[in-house]
């Protein structure tokens, strides 16, 4: 992959990144890498040069240019990448009103400052300050692409689960975190409670956790649903946990943060983060619900 980015490529990168910032902002701040790329294609008129493919690596030119300069945006704190997703930070939102070229220049300066702070930095006289180590950039692109593909496969596997399979997955996660789950709702009306979790086998320690689980691919949990969970929590002994594979609407998030009873929200991304973090603590039976295998990559820049 050639990383000798021409001035024209830098101008195009500013346009691509502007589209990314707008798409992330409109989506609530976070998108999967696949959706980030799809949004750029929808918002930017790509020319033949943009759509060209590097003969050596097979990477599409505009995607490579976007990735190249997204590294600067990450170092500037405008973007965050994790778990195959891109996130717009508060710092990123704060510069959205500036011209695209100006935002990119701020990011490039931040990258230069970061690079200069590295002990191993060894500037080469006459080398463009925007240059990045070709191998490091390619590793970063390979890593991010592989991570996004893996996360997408996992997400599709979970989305294909039935509602009670997903409920079992949530209960398994709680057990992996050290909780006991004496109650899991059987099929049928559940009265708003899908799981009860204790800190100890007999429930002597408080608080207990009353869990509501919603498994809907593209439907966010509503404010009313979160409020309904709050309404059945026994305030003297319980806190709430709402798990929604479809995420949460802004009013639902606001509802969870209001009131005196603590209600924790877990969407699909956070559930996967917790599952991966606690995977080694799961029982063999519980691992079978979502079995993962770790693959090592050389750490990207």
C-alpha positions as CSV (number, residue, x, y, z in Angstrom):
1,X,0.0,0.0,0.0
2,X,1.5,3.3,-1.1
3,X,1.3,5.9,1.6
4,X,2.8,8.7,-0.4
5,X,-0.3,10.9,-0.1
6,X,-0.4,13.6,-2.7
7,X,-1.8,17.1,-1.9
8,X,-4.9,16.3,-4.0
9,X,-5.5,13.3,-1.8
10,X,-5.2,15.4,1.3
11,X,-7.9,17.8,-0.1
12,X,-10.1,14.8,-0.8
13,X,-9.5,13.4,2.7
14,X,-10.8,16.7,4.2
15,X,-14.1,16.1,2.2
16,X,-14.3,12.5,3.2
17,X,-13.7,13.3,6.9
18,X,-16.3,16.1,6.8
19,X,-18.8,13.5,5.6
20,X,-17.7,11.1,8.3
21,X,-18.1,13.7,11.1
22,X,-21.6,14.6,9.9
23,X,-22.7,11.0,9.5
24,X,-21.5,10.1,13.0
25,X,-23.1,13.2,14.5
26,X,-26.5,12.3,12.9
27,X,-26.2,8.7,14.0
28,X,-25.8,9.7,17.7
29,X,-22.0,9.6,17.7
30,X,-21.1,6.0,16.6
31,X,-21.2,3.9,13.5
32,X,-19.7,0.6,12.4
33,X,-16.8,0.9,10.0
34,X,-19.0,-0.6,7.2
35,X,-21.6,2.1,7.8
36,X,-19.0,4.8,7.9
37,X,-17.8,3.8,4.5
38,X,-21.3,3.5,3.2
39,X,-22.2,7.0,4.5
40,X,-19.1,8.5,2.7
41,X,-20.2,6.9,-0.6
42,X,-23.7,8.4,-0.1
43,X,-22.6,11.9,0.8
44,X,-19.6,12.4,-1.5
45,X,-19.5,12.2,-5.2
46,X,-16.6,9.9,-5.8
47,X,-14.7,10.3,-9.0
48,X,-12.8,7.7,-11.0
49,X,-9.5,8.5,-9.2
50,X,-11.2,8.0,-5.8
51,X,-12.6,4.7,-6.9
52,X,-9.2,3.5,-8.3
53,X,-7.6,0.4,-6.7
54,X,-3.9,0.1,-5.7
55,X,-2.5,-2.7,-7.8
56,X,-0.2,-4.0,-5.0
57,X,-2.7,-4.3,-2.2
58,X,-6.1,-4.2,-3.8
59,X,-7.2,-1.4,-1.5
60,X,-9.7,1.2,-2.9
61,X,-7.9,4.6,-3.1
62,X,-10.5,6.8,-1.3
63,X,-10.9,4.3,1.6
64,X,-7.1,4.2,2.0
65,X,-6.8,8.0,1.9
66,X,-9.7,8.3,4.5
67,X,-8.0,5.7,6.7
68,X,-4.6,7.5,6.4
69,X,-5.9,10.8,7.6
70,X,-8.3,9.3,10.2
71,X,-5.2,8.4,12.1
72,X,-4.5,12.1,12.5
73,X,-8.1,12.7,13.7
74,X,-7.7,10.0,16.3
75,X,-4.5,11.5,17.6
76,X,-6.2,14.9,17.7
77,X,-9.0,13.4,19.8
78,X,-11.7,14.1,17.2
79,X,-12.4,10.4,16.5
80,X,-12.1,7.2,18.5
81,X,-12.0,3.7,17.1
82,X,-12.9,0.7,19.1
83,X,-14.5,-2.7,18.5
84,X,-14.9,-2.1,14.7
85,X,-16.7,1.1,15.2
86,X,-15.9,4.8,14.8
87,X,-17.0,7.3,17.4
88,X,-17.2,11.1,17.3
89,X,-15.9,12.6,20.4
90,X,-17.0,15.9,22.1
91,X,-13.8,17.4,20.7
92,X,-14.8,16.3,17.2
93,X,-18.2,17.9,17.6
94,X,-16.6,21.1,18.7
95,X,-14.8,21.6,15.4
96,X,-17.5,20.5,13.0
97,X,-18.5,24.0,12.3
98,X,-15.0,24.8,10.9
99,X,-14.1,24.4,7.2
100,X,-13.1,20.9,6.3
101,X,-9.5,21.8,5.4
102,X,-9.1,23.6,8.7
103,X,-10.3,20.6,10.7
104,X,-7.8,18.4,8.9
105,X,-4.9,20.8,9.4
106,X,-5.7,20.8,13.2
107,X,-5.6,17.0,13.1
108,X,-2.4,16.9,11.1
109,X,-0.7,19.3,13.6
110,X,-1.9,17.1,16.5
111,X,-0.4,14.0,14.8
112,X,2.9,15.8,14.3
113,X,3.0,16.8,18.0
114,X,2.2,13.2,19.0
115,X,4.9,11.8,16.7
116,X,7.5,14.3,18.0
117,X,6.7,13.1,21.5
118,X,7.5,9.5,20.8
119,X,11.0,8.5,22.0
120,X,11.7,6.5,18.9
121,X,10.8,9.4,16.5
122,X,13.6,10.1,14.1
123,X,12.6,12.8,11.7
124,X,14.3,12.6,8.3
125,X,15.4,15.9,6.7
126,X,13.3,16.7,3.7
127,X,10.6,14.3,4.5
128,X,7.0,15.6,4.5
129,X,5.8,16.1,8.0
130,X,2.5,14.4,7.1
131,X,4.3,11.1,6.1
132,X,3.6,8.1,8.2
133,X,5.5,4.8,8.3
134,X,4.0,2.8,5.3
135,X,4.2,-0.4,7.3
136,X,2.5,1.1,10.3
137,X,-0.4,2.5,8.2
138,X,-0.9,-0.7,6.4
139,X,-0.9,-2.7,9.7
140,X,-3.5,-0.2,11.0
141,X,-5.7,-0.6,8.0
142,X,-5.5,-4.4,8.1
143,X,-6.1,-4.6,11.8
144,X,-9.1,-2.2,11.7
145,X,-10.7,-4.0,8.7
146,X,-10.2,-7.4,10.3
147,X,-11.6,-6.2,13.6
148,X,-14.7,-4.7,11.8
149,X,-15.3,-7.9,9.9
150,X,-15.0,-10.0,13.0
151,X,-17.3,-7.8,15.0
152,X,-19.9,-7.8,12.2
153,X,-20.0,-11.6,12.1
154,X,-20.4,-11.7,15.9
155,X,-23.2,-9.1,15.7
156,X,-25.0,-11.0,13.0
157,X,-24.8,-14.2,15.0
158,X,-26.4,-12.5,18.0
159,X,-29.0,-10.8,15.9
160,X,-30.1,-14.2,14.6
161,X,-30.7,-15.4,18.1
162,X,-34.2,-15.8,19.4
163,X,-35.4,-13.6,22.3
164,X,-34.9,-16.3,24.9
165,X,-31.5,-17.3,23.5
166,X,-30.4,-13.7,23.9
167,X,-31.8,-13.6,27.4
168,X,-29.7,-16.7,28.2
169,X,-26.7,-14.9,26.8
170,X,-27.3,-11.9,29.2
171,X,-27.7,-14.3,32.2
172,X,-24.5,-16.1,31.2
173,X,-22.7,-12.7,31.1
174,X,-23.9,-11.9,34.6
175,X,-22.7,-15.2,35.9
176,X,-19.3,-14.6,34.3
177,X,-19.2,-11.3,36.2
178,X,-19.6,-13.2,39.4
179,X,-23.4,-12.9,39.9
180,X,-25.9,-15.6,40.6
181,X,-29.1,-15.8,38.5
182,X,-31.8,-17.6,40.5
183,X,-34.5,-16.4,38.3
184,X,-34.8,-16.3,34.5
185,X,-38.2,-15.7,33.0
186,X,-39.7,-18.6,31.1
187,X,-41.5,-18.1,27.8
188,X,-44.7,-16.0,28.2
189,X,-45.6,-12.8,30.1
190,X,-42.8,-11.8,32.5
191,X,-44.2,-8.8,34.3
192,X,-41.3,-6.7,33.2
193,X,-38.6,-8.9,34.8
194,X,-36.4,-11.2,32.7
195,X,-33.6,-12.0,35.1
196,X,-32.9,-11.5,38.8
197,X,-29.2,-11.5,39.8
198,X,-27.7,-11.7,43.3
199,X,-24.2,-11.0,44.5
200,X,-24.2,-14.3,46.6
201,X,-26.1,-17.6,46.3
202,X,-28.8,-16.7,48.8
203,X,-29.3,-13.0,47.9
204,X,-28.2,-11.8,51.3
205,X,-26.0,-9.0,49.9
206,X,-27.6,-6.0,48.5
207,X,-28.4,-4.6,46.0
208,X,-30.0,-7.2,43.9
209,X,-30.3,-6.6,40.1
210,X,-33.6,-6.6,38.3
211,X,-33.0,-7.1,34.6
212,X,-35.1,-6.3,31.6
213,X,-33.9,-7.7,28.2
214,X,-35.1,-6.5,24.8
215,X,-33.8,-8.2,21.7
216,X,-34.8,-6.2,18.6
217,X,-32.5,-5.7,15.7
218,X,-33.3,-2.1,14.7
219,X,-35.6,-0.8,17.4
220,X,-34.3,1.2,20.2
221,X,-35.7,0.8,23.7
222,X,-38.0,3.7,24.6
223,X,-38.2,6.1,27.5
224,X,-41.5,4.4,28.5
225,X,-39.8,1.0,28.6
226,X,-37.1,2.2,30.9
227,X,-39.6,4.0,33.1
228,X,-41.6,0.8,33.3
229,X,-38.5,-1.0,34.7
230,X,-38.0,1.8,37.2
231,X,-41.6,1.4,38.3
232,X,-41.2,-2.2,39.5
233,X,-37.8,-1.9,41.1
234,X,-37.8,-2.4,44.9
235,X,-35.9,0.7,45.9
236,X,-34.8,-0.7,49.3
237,X,-33.0,-3.6,47.8
238,X,-32.6,-3.4,44.0
239,X,-31.1,-1.6,41.1
240,X,-32.0,-1.9,37.5
241,X,-30.3,-3.3,34.4
242,X,-31.8,-2.8,31.0
243,X,-30.1,-4.7,28.1
244,X,-31.3,-3.8,24.6
245,X,-29.6,-5.2,21.5
246,X,-31.2,-2.4,19.4
247,X,-29.8,0.3,21.7
248,X,-31.6,3.1,23.4
249,X,-33.4,6.3,22.3
250,X,-32.1,9.6,23.7
251,X,-35.2,9.9,25.9
252,X,-34.6,6.4,27.2
253,X,-31.0,7.3,28.1
254,X,-32.2,10.5,29.8
255,X,-34.9,8.5,31.7
256,X,-32.2,6.1,33.0
257,X,-30.1,8.9,34.3
258,X,-33.0,10.6,36.2
259,X,-34.6,9.5,39.5
260,X,-33.1,8.1,42.6
261,X,-33.0,4.4,41.5
262,X,-29.9,3.4,39.5
263,X,-30.6,1.9,36.1
264,X,-27.7,0.7,34.0
265,X,-28.0,0.5,30.3
266,X,-26.2,-2.0,28.1
267,X,-26.5,-2.0,24.3
268,X,-25.0,-4.6,22.0
269,X,-21.6,-3.0,21.7
270,X,-21.2,-2.8,25.5
271,X,-22.5,-6.4,25.9
272,X,-19.8,-7.6,23.5
273,X,-17.1,-5.6,25.3
274,X,-18.1,-7.2,28.6
275,X,-18.4,-10.6,27.1
276,X,-14.9,-10.4,25.6
277,X,-13.4,-8.9,28.8
278,X,-14.9,-11.7,31.0
279,X,-14.7,-14.6,28.5
280,X,-12.1,-16.5,30.5
281,X,-14.3,-16.4,33.6
282,X,-17.4,-18.0,31.9
283,X,-18.2,-21.6,32.4
284,X,-17.7,-23.9,29.5
285,X,-21.4,-24.3,29.1
286,X,-22.0,-20.5,29.0
287,X,-19.1,-20.0,26.5
288,X,-21.0,-22.2,24.2
289,X,-23.7,-19.5,23.8
290,X,-21.2,-17.3,22.0
291,X,-17.9,-19.0,21.6
292,X,-15.0,-16.7,20.6
293,X,-11.3,-17.2,19.6
294,X,-8.7,-14.6,20.1
295,X,-6.4,-13.7,17.2
296,X,-3.2,-11.7,17.7
297,X,-2.1,-8.8,15.5
298,X,1.0,-6.7,15.6
299,X,-0.3,-3.5,17.4
300,X,-1.1,-0.7,14.9
301,X,0.3,2.8,15.4
